Amino acid sequence: MYSYEGNWNRFLNEVLNKEPISVFYPGKTEKLKRSSAMLSSSSSSEKERDMFERILDFFKGVLGLR
């Protein structure tokens, strides 16, 4: 587990590689989970939407909007 502060390459790499992501931000810790079976069977637009939602959730967490 690690912080993504200042490490966008690692963050984007893991999103693109669909590996588990641990997000640390003040007062909260969250692990984003994904199903590789679901991703491999879904269309590219669904994959893009899923990736966008993960990134959006990450930023909401960083900004404390949850």
Buried (B, 14 or more C-beta within 10 A) or exposed (E): EEEBEEEEEEBEEBBEEBEEBEBBBEEEEBEBEBEEEEEEEBEEEEBEEBBEEBEEBBEEBBEEEE
